[in-house]
Amino acid sequence: PSHLRNRVDAVRFSGAVVEEMVDPDVLETASRAVHDRTTMRFDHGDPATSRHVEPHGLVARGGRWYLVAWDLDRRDWRIFRLDRMTPSRTPGPRFTPRAIPTGDAATFVAARSKGSTDDDRWPCTGRFEIDLPAAELAPWIRDGKVEEIGPGSSRVTMGSWSWA
């Protein structure tokens, strides 16, 4: 319906399937703030801390929703889980968007989840070969790369925070 079009159009995000339930009002409030480029105030975490941010993007990753935002109090880029957020329903003033360090919100969340500050890379990577077809391995290698190297054998490249 036309009366819902603006609310639906405001939901812009990058990502995949989300498994964690998020209050639809929280998702709508965050989406609207990203879309309208208005600052947000919210409580986050347990125990809750008060945050004041410029929201830049929503990302669905690893079964959760994340907000990428410039934290006005900490003067740094931060990632906030929406399921831990209690936002104020009153929008703040408009802001001029900043450049996200990695170029976009999805890459920023991916990079930070791997311990990187500027690109979507693990600090340590390893490769191994295994006697299984790539098609059988691929569903189990979520954040790695699977290459077919011969009939029934594959090379897998995966990353980690460290070798320890």
Buried (B, 14 or more C-beta within 10 A) or exposed (E): EEEEEEEEEBBEBBBEEBEEEBEEEBBBBBBBBBBEBBBBBBBBEEEEEEBBBBBBBBBBBBEBBBBBBBBBEEEEBBBBBBBBBEBEEEBBEEBEEEEBBBEBBBBBBBBBBBBBEEEBEBEBEEEEEBEBBBEEBBEEBEEBBBEBEEEEBBBBBBBEEEEE
